[in-house]
């Protein structure tokens, strides 16, 4: 291992913290971050506070090393040459293309490193790059901005469409939007621009529009999108034929369908894969209908249904962002600042995902998917990071920037071998118990715990 003696104690006690910090050092190379800023800034410029410093501050908040931007500034009084207010002013003006480019750059840097691991994840659909598209609305913020204080309703700072690679568990791109009330479908034009030939896009029913389906096809890409109940521009061409069952025993049927663009008259021939549900949904639906232009030779009906099931992995990613990382910083009320924080959280998710991929290559897929606790992993990073940076200093970490991608992947796997998996194993809970019937408090809103326990004894 190329790491020096300064790292020895932390490699022994918390190799995961070294892995996370080393990956961040590689991705947060100040020279590269400033180049990302320069390439995508329109009106923003650097005077004293750099974009790289903004990313560093926000990453500490996202990883819960600091509870807020203000708390970070209070604990680092000499780290940045500007006032606390100047930091907030910089964040609230960061343009959305800069934040989106940050996520895209991190994915492009980590994707080759993931391929360099000894056990890369298997392809979900050979010959295609599978991508999931889903929307995320940021939660309401505090009313720190003057105009918000007279509203009782929660102020929403924005939303984003997120592209996710389920094979590599990597967020590859994001389309941020300041207006939380903007219809997701209005952002689909920007989403189309990010698709390439041989992409296979997975999406829910809100993306089932004529313009979007035909736009994907024109880019020589494919899709598996759930049919919207209000879709009207299609015609079923034959009777459904049973194609098999999924792993839960639900029947899968397939039939041909033609979809016509009413503006151009062009017709698109599609396959409709229907998954028969074991019980109706809350809306009374008895089947899920999936539309796809994938050739049957590349994916049969059962494979298409399994692919759509992989769409839900992005929901798990959003759950990790919310529970294990601080992706929605409620003290950042200005939309650009809140969306920048969300984009840094997406980048942080990719960093953690790369580390867990290295762990998977060493300890196996069952451990990562069934036993690994992301909460315990990120909690240890938050607890160890400050002391580790004081003990090791800034300069030794630069070794991670100069490694080749193969050296970096090998170093991460060596560090993963040093971890004790028992420290990061989920605590398995027993089956849920039925809640007892509540006893009336006879008009009282509280009881004495000591007296209740005394009655039990």
Number of C-alpha atoms within 10 A of each C-alpha: 9 10 13 10 10 13 16 13 13 18 19 13 14 22 23 27 24 22 26 22 20 22 23 21 18 22 22 21 14 17 10 14 22 16 13 20 24 15 12 17 16 12 8 15 14 11 6 10 16 18 23 19 17 20 21 16 22 27 24 21 25 29 23 18 21 20 15 20 22 17 13 18 19 12 10 11 12 9 10 16 12 13 12 16 11 13 20 16 13 18 24 18 15 23 19 22 18 22 26 23 20 25 23 20 17 25 23 13 13 22 15 13 20 22 15 17 22 14 15 15 17 9 13 16 15 10 11 16 19 25 25 25 21 21 18 15 17 21 17 18 21 15 19 13 13 7 8 15 12 8 9 8 10 12 20 21 25 23 25 23 21 22 23 24 21 22 17 22 19 27 25 23 26 27 21 25 20 18 14 18 12 12 11 17 15 9 15 19 12 12 19 16 11 13 18 14 14 15 19 25 25 27 22 19 16 16 20 21 18 18 15 16 23 16 17 22 14 12 15 13 20 25 24 27 25 22 22 17 11 8 12 11 13 16 12 14 13 10 10 15 13 14 16 15 16 16 8 8 11 14 18 23 20 22 18 17 17 15 20 17 15 10 8 7 9 10 14 16 15 20 22 26 29 26 22 19 16 12 10 11 11 7 6 8 12 15 18 17 21 27 22 24 19 18 11 12 6 12 14 15 26 20 15 23 21 13 21 20 11 19 24 16 17 23 13 11 19 16 12 16 19 13 11 20 24 24 28 22 24 19 18 25 22 21 25 23 26 27 31 29 26 25 30 28 25 30 26 27 24 24 24 23 21 26 24 25 25 29 24 23 19 19 17 13 17 10 16 19 11 10 16 22 19 20 15 15 20 21 17 16 22 19 14 18 19 13 12 19 12 9 13 16 11 10 7 12 21 13 15 23 17 11 14 11 19 14 16 22 22 18 19 27 22 17 22 25 15 14 18 14 16 9 13 19 18 14 9 7 6 6 6 6 6 6 6 6 6 6 6 8 9 6 6 7 7 7 9 7 8 8 10 10 9 8 7 6 6
